[in-house]
């Protein structure tokens, strides 16, 4: 019997499965789509969805699809990994955005991916593959490489063991080449990425340090290729990263995680 149809599962786990069916790429789902994504019986999903709507966790749109409700969004903003970090980061992100008029984004590590927790963009800026709440690969995005570089050997081994997806011809998929690049990222304090996740996009990223010198997030600027000299952006980006780190009670680590 599949886990999704296991009658011994708790109601809470089933409710959670319905809620976690939503993500940045699937933010409006019909009852049929929720049934497919959860693997549960249609009648069960219908009952759970109605309970979530009654509680304000989900909301139903005019086209009879379901979206995340305001109450769930409010709860999510209280995450200790998100709210204090975003509050400390926003003034520095706004300054970078005012100067560059490009994407400025903040991300944290979640499993084997990076999750975007805040972004400021200009209407005319380059289109990106992910939104706030969306996920980016660790091995090919600017924020991802910073988080991976400071994530330790175990994270690196887990990621490379599953294989490195080539999103573009420029994506580094050789573990040893990636290892070398991450070492350089730790040495210099920043990462530069050119068209490794999306054609036409390049980014510069720096770490945000928390208490004890651990890297708790990564800050990046994302621009269209050949529109901005990323090396010229790095000093302002580094200064912003340090400012956010101070706001989080952090400092640059004297000793980084063990060699990759």
C-alpha positions as CSV (number, residue, x, y, z in Angstrom):
1,X,0.0,0.0,0.0
2,X,1.4,3.5,-0.9
3,X,2.1,5.9,1.9
4,X,-0.4,8.4,0.5
5,X,-3.2,5.9,0.8
6,X,-2.2,4.5,4.2
7,X,-5.3,4.6,6.4
8,X,-3.0,4.8,9.5
9,X,-1.7,8.2,8.7
10,X,-2.9,11.0,11.0
11,X,-5.3,13.7,9.9
12,X,-2.6,16.3,10.5
13,X,-0.2,14.6,8.1
14,X,-2.9,14.5,5.4
15,X,-3.7,18.2,5.9
16,X,0.0,19.0,5.7
17,X,0.2,17.0,2.4
18,X,-2.6,19.1,0.9
19,X,-1.0,22.4,2.0
20,X,2.4,21.3,0.7
21,X,1.0,20.6,-2.7
22,X,1.2,24.4,-3.3
23,X,4.5,25.9,-4.4
24,X,5.7,28.8,-6.5
25,X,4.9,27.0,-9.7
26,X,1.6,25.6,-8.5
27,X,-0.1,28.4,-6.6
28,X,-3.6,27.9,-7.9
29,X,-4.9,24.3,-7.8
30,X,-8.2,22.7,-8.6
31,X,-9.6,19.8,-6.5
32,X,-8.7,17.4,-9.2
33,X,-5.1,18.7,-9.3
34,X,-4.9,18.5,-5.5
35,X,-6.1,14.9,-5.7
36,X,-3.4,14.0,-8.3
37,X,-0.6,15.8,-6.4
38,X,-1.4,14.2,-3.1
39,X,-2.3,10.7,-4.3
40,X,-5.2,10.5,-1.9
41,X,-8.8,9.6,-2.6
42,X,-10.9,12.4,-4.2
43,X,-13.4,12.3,-1.4
44,X,-10.7,12.6,1.3
45,X,-9.1,15.6,-0.5
46,X,-12.4,17.3,-0.9
47,X,-13.2,16.9,2.8
48,X,-9.7,18.1,3.9
49,X,-9.8,21.1,1.5
50,X,-13.2,22.2,2.8
51,X,-11.8,22.1,6.4
52,X,-8.8,24.2,5.4
53,X,-11.0,26.7,3.6
54,X,-13.3,27.0,6.7
55,X,-10.2,27.6,8.8
56,X,-8.9,30.3,6.4
57,X,-5.8,28.3,5.6
58,X,-6.9,28.0,1.9
59,X,-9.2,30.3,-0.1
60,X,-11.4,29.4,-3.2
61,X,-11.2,31.7,-6.2
62,X,-14.0,32.5,-8.6
63,X,-12.9,29.8,-11.0
64,X,-13.2,27.2,-8.2
65,X,-9.5,26.8,-7.8
66,X,-7.8,27.0,-4.4
67,X,-5.0,29.3,-3.3
68,X,-3.0,29.7,0.0
69,X,-5.1,31.8,2.4
70,X,-4.0,34.9,4.2
71,X,-3.9,33.2,7.6
72,X,-1.3,30.6,6.3
73,X,0.7,33.4,4.7
74,X,0.7,35.4,8.0
75,X,1.9,32.3,9.8
76,X,4.7,31.7,7.4
77,X,6.0,35.2,7.8
78,X,6.6,34.4,11.5
79,X,9.3,31.8,10.7
80,X,12.4,32.6,12.7
81,X,14.5,31.9,9.6
82,X,12.6,34.4,7.6
83,X,11.1,37.4,9.5
84,X,14.2,38.7,11.5
85,X,16.4,38.0,8.4
86,X,14.1,39.9,6.0
87,X,13.7,42.8,8.5
88,X,17.5,43.2,8.8
89,X,18.1,42.7,5.0
90,X,15.4,45.0,3.5
91,X,17.1,48.4,4.0
92,X,20.3,47.1,2.4
93,X,18.4,45.4,-0.4
94,X,16.5,48.6,-1.1
95,X,19.8,50.5,-1.3
96,X,21.2,48.0,-3.8
97,X,18.0,48.1,-5.8
98,X,18.0,51.9,-5.9
99,X,21.5,51.9,-7.2
100,X,21.2,49.1,-9.8
101,X,17.5,48.9,-10.7
102,X,17.9,45.1,-11.0
103,X,16.9,42.0,-9.1
104,X,18.2,41.9,-5.5
105,X,17.3,38.6,-3.7
106,X,17.9,36.9,-0.4
107,X,17.9,33.1,0.0
108,X,18.4,30.4,2.6
109,X,19.3,26.7,2.3
110,X,16.5,24.2,2.6
111,X,17.6,20.6,2.0
112,X,19.4,20.4,-1.3
113,X,18.0,23.7,-2.7
114,X,18.0,27.4,-2.0
115,X,14.7,29.1,-1.1
116,X,14.2,32.7,-2.1
117,X,12.8,34.5,1.0
118,X,12.8,38.1,-0.3
119,X,13.3,39.8,-3.6
120,X,13.1,43.4,-4.9
121,X,12.8,43.9,-8.6
122,X,12.3,46.6,-11.2
123,X,9.4,46.2,-13.6
124,X,11.9,46.2,-16.5
125,X,14.4,43.8,-15.0
126,X,15.3,40.5,-16.5
127,X,12.6,37.7,-16.0
128,X,13.7,35.0,-13.5
129,X,12.8,31.4,-13.2
130,X,11.8,31.6,-9.5
131,X,9.7,33.9,-7.3
132,X,9.7,34.6,-3.6
133,X,9.1,31.2,-2.0
134,X,10.5,29.5,-5.1
135,X,13.6,27.3,-5.1
136,X,16.9,27.5,-6.9
137,X,19.6,24.8,-7.4
138,X,22.6,25.0,-5.1
139,X,25.2,24.1,-7.8
140,X,24.2,26.6,-10.5
141,X,22.7,29.8,-8.9
142,X,24.6,32.6,-7.3
143,X,22.9,32.3,-3.9
144,X,23.0,28.5,-4.1
145,X,26.8,28.4,-4.7
146,X,27.4,30.6,-1.7
147,X,25.2,28.5,0.5
148,X,26.8,25.3,-0.8
149,X,30.4,26.7,-0.4
150,X,29.7,27.2,3.3
151,X,27.5,24.2,3.9
152,X,30.2,21.7,4.6
153,X,31.4,18.4,3.1
154,X,28.3,16.4,3.9
155,X,26.0,18.8,2.0
156,X,28.4,18.7,-1.0
157,X,28.5,14.9,-1.0
158,X,24.7,14.6,-0.8
159,X,24.2,17.0,-3.7
160,X,26.8,15.5,-6.0
161,X,25.8,11.9,-5.2
162,X,22.4,12.6,-6.8
163,X,24.0,14.1,-10.0
164,X,24.3,17.7,-11.0
165,X,21.6,18.8,-13.5
166,X,22.8,20.8,-16.5
167,X,20.3,23.7,-16.9
168,X,22.3,25.4,-19.6
169,X,25.5,24.6,-21.6
170,X,27.4,26.7,-18.9
171,X,26.3,24.7,-15.9
172,X,29.1,23.0,-14.0
173,X,28.3,19.3,-13.6
174,X,31.7,18.0,-12.8
175,X,32.0,17.6,-9.0
176,X,35.7,18.3,-9.0
177,X,35.3,21.5,-11.0
178,X,32.5,22.6,-8.7
179,X,34.6,21.8,-5.6
180,X,37.3,24.1,-7.0
181,X,34.9,26.9,-7.7
182,X,33.4,26.6,-4.2
183,X,36.8,26.8,-2.6
184,X,37.4,30.1,-4.6
185,X,34.1,31.4,-3.4
186,X,35.1,30.8,0.2
187,X,38.5,32.4,-0.4
188,X,37.2,35.6,-2.1
189,X,33.9,35.9,-0.1
190,X,31.7,36.0,-3.2
191,X,30.4,34.0,-6.1
192,X,30.0,35.0,-9.8
193,X,27.7,33.0,-12.0
194,X,27.1,33.5,-15.7
195,X,24.2,31.7,-17.5
196,X,24.4,28.5,-15.4
197,X,20.7,28.3,-14.4
198,X,19.0,30.5,-17.0
199,X,20.3,31.7,-20.4
200,X,20.9,35.4,-20.4
201,X,21.2,35.8,-16.6
202,X,24.2,36.4,-14.5
203,X,24.6,37.0,-10.8
204,X,26.9,37.9,-8.0
205,X,26.3,36.6,-4.5
206,X,27.7,37.0,-1.0
207,X,27.1,35.2,2.3
208,X,25.2,36.6,5.3
209,X,26.7,35.5,8.6
210,X,24.8,34.7,11.8
211,X,25.9,34.2,15.4
212,X,29.0,32.1,15.7
213,X,30.1,32.8,12.1
214,X,27.7,30.4,10.5
215,X,26.3,31.3,7.0
216,X,22.6,31.7,7.4
217,X,21.7,33.2,4.0
218,X,23.0,34.5,0.7
219,X,22.4,37.8,-0.9
220,X,22.6,38.3,-4.7
221,X,22.2,40.7,-7.5
222,X,20.8,39.2,-10.8
223,X,21.2,41.1,-14.1
224,X,21.0,40.4,-17.8
225,X,24.2,39.3,-19.4
226,X,26.5,42.1,-20.7
227,X,24.4,44.9,-19.1
228,X,26.3,45.3,-15.8
229,X,29.9,44.6,-14.8
230,X,29.4,42.2,-11.9
231,X,32.9,42.8,-10.6
232,X,32.0,46.5,-10.1
233,X,28.9,45.4,-8.2
234,X,30.8,43.1,-5.8
235,X,32.1,45.8,-3.3
236,X,28.6,47.2,-2.7
237,X,27.2,43.7,-2.4
238,X,29.9,42.7,0.1
239,X,29.2,45.8,2.1
240,X,25.4,45.0,2.1
241,X,26.1,41.4,3.2
242,X,28.2,42.6,6.1
243,X,25.6,45.1,7.1
244,X,22.9,42.4,7.2
245,X,25.3,40.1,9.1
246,X,25.8,42.8,11.8
247,X,22.0,43.2,12.0
248,X,21.7,39.4,12.6
249,X,24.4,39.5,15.3
250,X,26.8,37.7,13.0
251,X,30.4,38.1,11.8
252,X,32.5,36.4,9.2
253,X,33.7,33.0,10.5
254,X,37.3,32.7,11.4
255,X,37.2,29.1,10.5
256,X,35.0,27.8,7.7
257,X,33.4,24.3,7.5
258,X,35.8,21.4,6.7
259,X,37.2,21.1,3.2
260,X,34.9,19.9,0.5
